[in-house]
Every structure is written in structure tokens, then in C-alpha cells.
């Protein structure tokens, strides 16, 4: 028979509020708020155009357990379009949209199959081939159990696909829910494992494929790059995966070489050239600019104005561009050390901070991140966060010593 064709997506997070995007003009913020819906719409339109045999959605369709009316309505409309196109959909809800949340229910059309709290199976006959799809939905937010143990071992006949919203044991980039090992997944003898939960594209195994598609739309600076979903062509013992971009706004960091820059006009020209190239390739974006190759001339130039002034001026310079480019922050490869400050006082401290591992940074910050009342307001720290904290500490140290000189 011809290969099965299906779409694999996860972590739509419809109606993400995008907290913390301070300074973004209201019309741009509205675009950002709508970006999760636009990415979802692109997924639906792609499915209608390409007519896959079915669609897999592996958890966190909604951003919160109390699903917004708007998000549910948009999702229902998308499912109805797929129903009209005779495209089945299989859904397993995750930790963000678990079944015990409080929400006004929307009915989904008959083409949609939602797995319940226990691992279950759904069988399809596609062009003479028996296809078995297995999965479960989170009954509550925190699933610490290794749910993979409840999946049946596949018989040799037919095609077998598992849906699992969870964490690879040892990967703590996200909160650890429904943990699994690759060995446990492989022991089930499935032809494809469709994963969700980690907002980064990862293929944990090739044959059979064990795949995270990442989320459809980046939601903050730690979810950089183009996001999307996978189109999969699958037969017994063979699979081809094609990534399909869906993000309508891309979060990214760009490095700007400042070598040889002496004047502000030169800096704006270099920034514009880099931004034009990025914009032509990726479209609308929210960017961090990291200044690198900072020599004495560039350092002297940047020290003539505050970081905030450089940032605001660049934003004004770019504000009329379409598709829009928003500069969220400007950072520097290394903080400038004023000549009035003795480098011998600062460099040992900076070197010490630069040598700290993630675990050492966690120890330093434990008074804040282990406080019971702060936990619900603070997200898991990433390497980018540690770099930001180190950079800010260097700035404050230099400023303090400069004032005392």
C-alpha cells in the first residue's frame, strides 16, 4: 500500500497572554497576541490543502487549564473545517489543558477523537492497512507516573502510533511529567512515537521515529527560531519527516559585529543591514541584538549614551517597517570597563562568575527560587537567564566601583 500521511503537532498554547512584553506598541502587541491563532490557522489550511490521512495533536492545545472561550471557539472552528474535509483528528490533552480544569465546554465534531485519562487505542482502516493510534489525556496537571508502562506492546500486524505528552528522563528543560526512556518507548514496537511537551524540535530516535515537533509559535525569548509541525509519510519500517514552518512571529537573537565602528551612523547602518537580511528570510520578528567584536572605538561610542537610549532610538528607526521588527533588548558580548576602574579589581570576579555552572548559579539564587511564595511567579531558569544575570551583575559591579573611584 501507499504510505500513510499525517500531520504531527503539539503545544499550540492558543491564547498565550505574552506577559512581560513591555514597550511593545499596542498594534504590535495585538499581532503578537493573535500569533498563536494565526499559526493554528496555517496548520488547518495546510491540512485542507494537502489532505493527510489524519492529524495528531499531542497536548497543550490551550495555554491554561481554564480554557478561554476565544481559544475554544477558534479550535472548534478549525476542527469543523477538518471535519468538512473528512480528515480525522486524534487529541491527547497535556498538563496545561488537563481534564480537571474549569471551562465552558465546546462540542467538537465527529472527526475528532479525544483520548481519556487511561491509555486507550483507536483503530482506522486506511487503504487496506490497519492503523492503531494509542494515547491518553492528563486527568490532572501533575502526572509524575511513567505512563508509558500502560501502553500495550504492538503486535507485528498493522501500523502502530503512540501519542505521549511527557518528558525524557533526565531532561529538565521543562517540568518533568509522564517521564519515559527511549528504551521503554522502543520496547512497545511502535512504528512512530508522536511526542509533545518540549517546545523544541527534537528527534530522539530515527528508526522508529521518536519525535517532538516543538510548538507552533514561539512565546518568548527562550523559544527562538521558526516553529511549526511535521508532515510524516509512514510505512512499516520506513518514515520520511518534513518540517512545515508555522510561526507568524519569530523570536531570535542576532549578533552584530561592531569591529571598526566609530560613529553612530555606522552602527545604525550595520544593524539595518543585518535586520534587512533577517526580515527577508523570517518575516515579522522580535529580536535581541547582541553586540560582538567591540573594540576600543566601539566601546567609547556606546559609553556616550545609555543602553536605553540606544535601544529606544533603534526602535524608532525601525517602527514603520512591515513586516514588523521589534528589538526587545540590546546586549553586549562583554561589558565595557571604564578606564577609571581598575581591571585588576573586576576581572577576577567576572572570571569567577563566568566559570560557574548552571548548578552553581542555582545555588547562588536559591534564596529567591526556593521561596514558597515566589514559585508560582518564576519560570525555570535557562542558560540564557544565567547569562543575563551574569551580565547585569557585571554592569552593577562596574558601576559601583566606578562611583567609588
JOKA-V230766 format. One record per residue. N is the residue number from 1. RES is the residue in three letters. SS is DSSP state (alpha for helix, beta for strand, coil for the rest). Layout:
n=N res=RES ss=SS
n=N res=RES ss=SS
This chain:
n=1 res=UNK ss=coil
n=2 res=UNK ss=coil
n=3 res=UNK ss=coil
n=4 res=UNK ss=beta
n=5 res=UNK ss=beta
n=6 res=UNK ss=beta
n=7 res=UNK ss=beta
n=8 res=UNK ss=beta
n=9 res=UNK ss=beta
n=10 res=UNK ss=coil
n=11 res=UNK ss=coil
n=12 res=UNK ss=coil
n=13 res=UNK ss=coil
n=14 res=UNK ss=beta
n=15 res=UNK ss=coil
n=16 res=UNK ss=coil
n=17 res=UNK ss=coil
n=18 res=UNK ss=coil
n=19 res=UNK ss=coil
n=20 res=UNK ss=coil
n=21 res=UNK ss=coil
n=22 res=UNK ss=coil
n=23 res=UNK ss=coil
n=24 res=UNK ss=coil
n=25 res=UNK ss=coil
n=26 res=UNK ss=alpha
n=27 res=UNK ss=alpha
n=28 res=UNK ss=alpha
n=29 res=UNK ss=alpha
n=30 res=UNK ss=alpha
n=31 res=UNK ss=alpha
n=32 res=UNK ss=alpha
n=33 res=UNK ss=alpha
n=34 res=UNK ss=alpha
n=35 res=UNK ss=alpha
n=36 res=UNK ss=alpha
n=37 res=UNK ss=alpha
n=38 res=UNK ss=alpha
n=39 res=UNK ss=alpha
n=40 res=UNK ss=alpha
n=41 res=UNK ss=alpha
n=42 res=UNK ss=alpha
n=43 res=UNK ss=alpha
n=44 res=UNK ss=alpha
n=45 res=UNK ss=alpha
n=46 res=UNK ss=alpha
n=47 res=UNK ss=alpha
n=48 res=UNK ss=alpha
n=49 res=UNK ss=alpha
n=50 res=UNK ss=alpha
n=51 res=UNK ss=coil
n=52 res=UNK ss=coil
n=53 res=UNK ss=coil
n=54 res=UNK ss=beta
n=55 res=UNK ss=beta
n=56 res=UNK ss=beta
n=57 res=UNK ss=beta
n=58 res=UNK ss=beta
n=59 res=UNK ss=coil
n=60 res=UNK ss=coil
n=61 res=UNK ss=coil
n=62 res=UNK ss=beta
n=63 res=UNK ss=coil
n=64 res=UNK ss=coil
n=65 res=UNK ss=coil
n=66 res=UNK ss=coil
n=67 res=UNK ss=coil
n=68 res=UNK ss=coil
n=69 res=UNK ss=alpha
n=70 res=UNK ss=alpha
n=71 res=UNK ss=alpha
n=72 res=UNK ss=alpha
n=73 res=UNK ss=alpha
n=74 res=UNK ss=alpha
n=75 res=UNK ss=alpha
n=76 res=UNK ss=alpha
n=77 res=UNK ss=alpha
n=78 res=UNK ss=alpha
n=79 res=UNK ss=alpha
n=80 res=UNK ss=alpha
n=81 res=UNK ss=alpha
n=82 res=UNK ss=alpha
n=83 res=UNK ss=alpha
n=84 res=UNK ss=alpha
n=85 res=UNK ss=coil
n=86 res=UNK ss=coil
n=87 res=UNK ss=coil
n=88 res=UNK ss=beta
n=89 res=UNK ss=beta
n=90 res=UNK ss=beta
n=91 res=UNK ss=beta
n=92 res=UNK ss=beta
n=93 res=UNK ss=coil
n=94 res=UNK ss=coil
n=95 res=UNK ss=coil
n=96 res=UNK ss=coil
n=97 res=UNK ss=coil
n=98 res=UNK ss=coil
n=99 res=UNK ss=coil
n=100 res=UNK ss=coil
n=101 res=UNK ss=coil
n=102 res=UNK ss=coil
n=103 res=UNK ss=coil
n=104 res=UNK ss=coil
n=105 res=UNK ss=coil
n=106 res=UNK ss=coil
n=107 res=UNK ss=coil
n=108 res=UNK ss=coil
n=109 res=UNK ss=coil
n=110 res=UNK ss=coil
n=111 res=UNK ss=coil
n=112 res=UNK ss=beta
n=113 res=UNK ss=beta
n=114 res=UNK ss=beta
n=115 res=UNK ss=coil
n=116 res=UNK ss=coil
n=117 res=UNK ss=coil
n=118 res=UNK ss=coil
n=119 res=UNK ss=coil
n=120 res=UNK ss=beta
n=121 res=UNK ss=beta
n=122 res=UNK ss=beta
n=123 res=UNK ss=beta
n=124 res=UNK ss=beta
n=125 res=UNK ss=beta
n=126 res=UNK ss=beta
n=127 res=UNK ss=coil
n=128 res=UNK ss=coil
n=129 res=UNK ss=beta
n=130 res=UNK ss=beta
n=131 res=UNK ss=beta
n=132 res=UNK ss=beta
n=133 res=UNK ss=beta
n=134 res=UNK ss=beta
n=135 res=UNK ss=beta
n=136 res=UNK ss=coil
n=137 res=UNK ss=coil
n=138 res=UNK ss=coil
n=139 res=UNK ss=coil
n=140 res=UNK ss=coil
n=141 res=UNK ss=coil
n=142 res=UNK ss=coil
n=143 res=UNK ss=coil
n=144 res=UNK ss=coil
n=145 res=UNK ss=coil
n=146 res=UNK ss=coil
n=147 res=UNK ss=alpha
n=148 res=UNK ss=alpha
n=149 res=UNK ss=alpha
n=150 res=UNK ss=alpha
n=151 res=UNK ss=coil
n=152 res=UNK ss=coil
n=153 res=UNK ss=coil
n=154 res=UNK ss=coil
n=155 res=UNK ss=coil
n=156 res=UNK ss=coil
n=157 res=UNK ss=coil
n=158 res=UNK ss=coil
n=159 res=UNK ss=beta
n=160 res=UNK ss=beta
n=161 res=UNK ss=beta
n=162 res=UNK ss=beta
n=163 res=UNK ss=beta
n=164 res=UNK ss=beta
n=165 res=UNK ss=beta
n=166 res=UNK ss=coil
n=167 res=UNK ss=coil
n=168 res=UNK ss=beta
n=169 res=UNK ss=coil
n=170 res=UNK ss=coil
n=171 res=UNK ss=coil
n=172 res=UNK ss=coil
n=173 res=UNK ss=coil
n=174 res=UNK ss=coil
n=175 res=UNK ss=coil
n=176 res=UNK ss=coil
n=177 res=UNK ss=coil
n=178 res=UNK ss=coil
n=179 res=UNK ss=coil
n=180 res=UNK ss=beta
n=181 res=UNK ss=coil
n=182 res=UNK ss=alpha
n=183 res=UNK ss=alpha
n=184 res=UNK ss=alpha
n=185 res=UNK ss=alpha
n=186 res=UNK ss=alpha
n=187 res=UNK ss=coil
n=188 res=UNK ss=coil
n=189 res=UNK ss=coil
n=190 res=UNK ss=coil
n=191 res=UNK ss=coil
n=192 res=UNK ss=beta
n=193 res=UNK ss=beta
n=194 res=UNK ss=beta
n=195 res=UNK ss=beta
n=196 res=UNK ss=beta
n=197 res=UNK ss=coil
n=198 res=UNK ss=coil
n=199 res=UNK ss=coil
n=200 res=UNK ss=coil
n=201 res=UNK ss=coil
n=202 res=UNK ss=beta
n=203 res=UNK ss=beta
n=204 res=UNK ss=beta
n=205 res=UNK ss=beta
n=206 res=UNK ss=coil
n=207 res=UNK ss=coil
n=208 res=UNK ss=coil
n=209 res=UNK ss=beta
n=210 res=UNK ss=beta
n=211 res=UNK ss=beta
n=212 res=UNK ss=beta
n=213 res=UNK ss=coil
n=214 res=UNK ss=coil
n=215 res=UNK ss=coil
n=216 res=UNK ss=coil
n=217 res=UNK ss=coil
n=218 res=UNK ss=coil
n=219 res=UNK ss=coil
n=220 res=UNK ss=coil
n=221 res=UNK ss=coil
n=222 res=UNK ss=coil
n=223 res=UNK ss=coil
n=224 res=UNK ss=coil
n=225 res=UNK ss=coil
n=226 res=UNK ss=coil
n=227 res=UNK ss=coil
n=228 res=UNK ss=beta
n=229 res=UNK ss=beta
n=230 res=UNK ss=beta
n=231 res=UNK ss=beta
n=232 res=UNK ss=beta
n=233 res=UNK ss=beta
n=234 res=UNK ss=beta
n=235 res=UNK ss=beta
n=236 res=UNK ss=coil
n=237 res=UNK ss=coil
n=238 res=UNK ss=beta
n=239 res=UNK ss=beta
n=240 res=UNK ss=beta
n=241 res=UNK ss=beta
n=242 res=UNK ss=beta
n=243 res=UNK ss=beta
n=244 res=UNK ss=beta
n=245 res=UNK ss=beta
n=246 res=UNK ss=coil
n=247 res=UNK ss=coil
n=248 res=UNK ss=coil
n=249 res=UNK ss=coil
n=250 res=UNK ss=beta
n=251 res=UNK ss=beta
n=252 res=UNK ss=beta
n=253 res=UNK ss=beta
n=254 res=UNK ss=beta
n=255 res=UNK ss=beta
n=256 res=UNK ss=beta
n=257 res=UNK ss=beta
n=258 res=UNK ss=coil
n=259 res=UNK ss=coil
n=260 res=UNK ss=coil
n=261 res=UNK ss=coil
n=262 res=UNK ss=coil
n=263 res=UNK ss=coil
n=264 res=UNK ss=alpha
n=265 res=UNK ss=alpha
n=266 res=UNK ss=alpha
n=267 res=UNK ss=alpha
n=268 res=UNK ss=alpha
n=269 res=UNK ss=alpha
n=270 res=UNK ss=alpha
n=271 res=UNK ss=alpha
n=272 res=UNK ss=alpha
n=273 res=UNK ss=alpha
n=274 res=UNK ss=alpha
n=275 res=UNK ss=alpha
n=276 res=UNK ss=alpha
n=277 res=UNK ss=alpha
n=278 res=UNK ss=alpha
n=279 res=UNK ss=alpha
n=280 res=UNK ss=alpha
n=281 res=UNK ss=alpha
n=282 res=UNK ss=alpha
n=283 res=UNK ss=coil
n=284 res=UNK ss=coil
n=285 res=UNK ss=beta
n=286 res=UNK ss=beta
n=287 res=UNK ss=beta
n=288 res=UNK ss=beta
n=289 res=UNK ss=beta
n=290 res=UNK ss=beta
n=291 res=UNK ss=beta
n=292 res=UNK ss=beta
n=293 res=UNK ss=coil
n=294 res=UNK ss=coil
n=295 res=UNK ss=coil
n=296 res=UNK ss=alpha
n=297 res=UNK ss=alpha
n=298 res=UNK ss=alpha
n=299 res=UNK ss=alpha
n=300 res=UNK ss=alpha
n=301 res=UNK ss=alpha
n=302 res=UNK ss=alpha
n=303 res=UNK ss=coil
n=304 res=UNK ss=coil
n=305 res=UNK ss=coil
n=306 res=UNK ss=coil
n=307 res=UNK ss=alpha
n=308 res=UNK ss=alpha
n=309 res=UNK ss=alpha
n=310 res=UNK ss=alpha
n=311 res=UNK ss=alpha
n=312 res=UNK ss=alpha
n=313 res=UNK ss=alpha
n=314 res=UNK ss=alpha
n=315 res=UNK ss=alpha
n=316 res=UNK ss=alpha
n=317 res=UNK ss=alpha
n=318 res=UNK ss=alpha
n=319 res=UNK ss=coil
n=320 res=UNK ss=coil
n=321 res=UNK ss=coil
n=322 res=UNK ss=coil
n=323 res=UNK ss=coil
n=324 res=UNK ss=coil
n=325 res=UNK ss=beta
n=326 res=UNK ss=beta
n=327 res=UNK ss=beta
n=328 res=UNK ss=beta
n=329 res=UNK ss=beta
n=330 res=UNK ss=beta
n=331 res=UNK ss=beta
n=332 res=UNK ss=beta
n=333 res=UNK ss=coil
n=334 res=UNK ss=coil
n=335 res=UNK ss=coil
n=336 res=UNK ss=coil
n=337 res=UNK ss=coil
n=338 res=UNK ss=coil
n=339 res=UNK ss=coil
n=340 res=UNK ss=coil
n=341 res=UNK ss=coil
n=342 res=UNK ss=coil
n=343 res=UNK ss=alpha
n=344 res=UNK ss=alpha
n=345 res=UNK ss=alpha
n=346 res=UNK ss=alpha
n=347 res=UNK ss=alpha
n=348 res=UNK ss=alpha
n=349 res=UNK ss=alpha
n=350 res=UNK ss=alpha
n=351 res=UNK ss=alpha
n=352 res=UNK ss=alpha
n=353 res=UNK ss=alpha
n=354 res=UNK ss=alpha
n=355 res=UNK ss=alpha
n=356 res=UNK ss=coil
n=357 res=UNK ss=coil
n=358 res=UNK ss=alpha
n=359 res=UNK ss=alpha
n=360 res=UNK ss=alpha
n=361 res=UNK ss=alpha
n=362 res=UNK ss=alpha
n=363 res=UNK ss=alpha
n=364 res=UNK ss=alpha
n=365 res=UNK ss=coil
n=366 res=UNK ss=alpha
n=367 res=UNK ss=alpha
n=368 res=UNK ss=alpha
n=369 res=UNK ss=alpha
n=370 res=UNK ss=coil
n=371 res=UNK ss=coil
n=372 res=UNK ss=alpha
n=373 res=UNK ss=alpha
n=374 res=UNK ss=alpha
n=375 res=UNK ss=alpha
n=376 res=UNK ss=alpha
n=377 res=UNK ss=alpha
n=378 res=UNK ss=coil
n=379 res=UNK ss=coil
n=380 res=UNK ss=coil
n=381 res=UNK ss=coil
n=382 res=UNK ss=coil
n=383 res=UNK ss=alpha
n=384 res=UNK ss=alpha
n=385 res=UNK ss=alpha
n=386 res=UNK ss=alpha
n=387 res=UNK ss=alpha
n=388 res=UNK ss=alpha
n=389 res=UNK ss=alpha
n=390 res=UNK ss=alpha
n=391 res=UNK ss=alpha
n=392 res=UNK ss=alpha
n=393 res=UNK ss=alpha
n=394 res=UNK ss=alpha
n=395 res=UNK ss=alpha
n=396 res=UNK ss=alpha
n=397 res=UNK ss=alpha
n=398 res=UNK ss=alpha
n=399 res=UNK ss=alpha
n=400 res=UNK ss=alpha
n=401 res=UNK ss=alpha
n=402 res=UNK ss=alpha
n=403 res=UNK ss=alpha
n=404 res=UNK ss=alpha
n=405 res=UNK ss=coil
